[in-house]
Amino acid sequence: MPVVQAFCPPVVMREETAVYQTYARGGQDDPEKLIYQASLADATRQCTANETTITINVVAQGRVVAGPAVTAGQITLPVLVEVVDGDNVIYSQKVSFPVEMPAAGTQFIFSKPDVQIPNAQGGASRFTRVRLGFDIPAKR
């Protein structure tokens, strides 16, 4: 039997991973060697559910701003989509998201329509959240 109503986990963005910067070789953290800066802003989701699975369509608005070292062309943004229930990660996938980058910068819409998590009676736990951000390597 299809589930009529279920809790659809909200999308949250962690402040520390909502901005992604790329620099020219050897120019890490040098503002003059910044190629571009990407950011994620407003996000939403839509859920469909059956007895065993909730499928979440995650959508976010993003923007890419050109830096002094920019060259026009296609860039690939490392977007990380995670679903957490409390402290437990129950879904995690890095998406290599292509964006056509003009010399002045652009806006984009990120969409991941196939995030699937287990369904419980009444939907996901009220502690479940979709975390969205960029996959940023830890600084050493």
Secondary structure by P-SEA (a helix, b strand, c coil): ccccccbbbbbbbcccccbbbbbcccccccccccccccccccccccccccccbbbbbbbbbbbbbbcccccccbbbbbbbbbbbccccccbbbbbbcccccccccbbbbbbbccbbbbbccccccccbbbbbbccccccc
